[in-house]
Amino acid sequence: MKHSKKHKRKSEAEIRELLSLQEKQAITVTAFCKAHKIHKATFYNWRDKYSGKAARPEEFISLQFAEPVAGPPTLFAEIELPSNVFIKLFEKVDAAYFKSLF
């Protein structure tokens, strides 16, 4: 009967060091994971948790502004959420208002 090796958990400092090492090297994630005996899913989980990078561009909400015109209310901004929900604003609103929408 084979004895399975118990893997020691890596500290946050070790994980961050591995992530920065992978960024510096010009090899694929698959090759890097194989060389360091890390499962690809583990690597991606570490990267999401410890990289500290800003949100991806596809996560940003685009805004379209229209110039205010005298007369009937005009559209100030229209926001399209990834779930195909549209929010139409006819005047400037406080940031707390946006927070209450979500």
NULUMSE-947145 format. One line per 3 residues: number of its first residue (from 1); their letters; for each residue x, y, z of C-alpha. Coordinates in steps of 0.05 Angstrom, whole numbers, plus 5000, padded with zeros to 4 digits. Each point is the difference from the previous one (the first is absolute). Layout:
<pts>
NUM	A	X,Y,Z; ...
</pts>
This chain:
<pts>
1	MKH	5000,5000,5000; 5027,5068,4980; 5007,5055,5051
4	SKK	4975,5066,4975; 5042,5061,5013; 4966,5053,5040
7	HKR	5012,5068,4968; 5019,5057,5046; 4958,5062,4991
10	KSE	5037,5059,4972; 5002,5066,5038; 4972,5063,4970
13	AEI	5072,5025,4989; 5018,4936,4962; 4937,5006,4958
16	REL	5014,5073,4982; 5072,4982,4983; 4976,4945,4953
19	LSL	4950,5046,4967; 5053,5053,4988; 5048,4948,4974
22	QEK	4948,4975,4950; 4988,5072,4975; 5074,5010,4988
25	QAI	5011,4935,4963; 4980,4993,4927; 4967,4932,5007
28	TVT	4928,4978,5000; 4960,4990,5064; 4995,4926,4984
31	AFC	5076,4993,4994; 5011,5042,5063; 4951,4958,5040
34	KAH	5031,4936,4977; 5070,5024,5018; 4978,5021,5070
37	KIH	4951,4942,5011; 4940,5045,5008; 4931,4984,4973
40	KAT	4977,5052,4949; 4935,5013,5038; 5041,5013,5063
43	FYN	5044,5049,4962; 4940,5038,4972; 4968,5002,5069
46	WRD	5064,5028,5029; 5005,5051,4945; 4929,5024,5011
49	KYS	5009,5004,5075; 5070,5027,5007; 5017,5039,4937
52	GKA	4966,5064,5025; 4989,5025,4929; 4942,5045,4981
55	ARP	4936,4972,4972; 5002,4974,4929; 4977,5049,4946
58	EEF	4938,4957,4984; 4976,5011,5072; 4996,5075,4992
61	ISL	4933,5032,4983; 5002,5046,4941; 4963,5066,5004
64	QFA	4972,5040,4943; 4986,5074,5014; 4952,5045,4963
67	EPV	5004,5076,5002; 4944,5032,5040; 4950,5039,4958
70	AGP	4946,5049,5021; 4929,4973,4996; 4974,4932,5018
73	PTL	5045,4955,5042; 5058,4973,4960; 5042,4939,5012
76	FAE	5062,5017,5042; 5031,4930,5001; 4982,4929,4982
79	IEL	5034,4941,5034; 4998,4930,4972; 5016,4945,5050
82	PSN	5028,4932,4978; 4932,4968,5015; 4969,5043,4944
85	VFI	4968,5047,5050; 4998,5074,4981; 5001,5058,5049
88	KLF	4979,5067,4972; 5016,5064,5038; 4971,5068,4984
91	EKV	5044,5039,5048; 5063,4992,5041; 4991,4955,5061
94	DAA	5039,4987,5063; 5045,4938,5004; 4957,4973,5057
97	YFK	4943,4994,4950; 5041,4954,4956; 5019,4959,5061
100	SLF	4926,4991,5018; 4986,4972,4931; 5048,4943,5010
</pts>
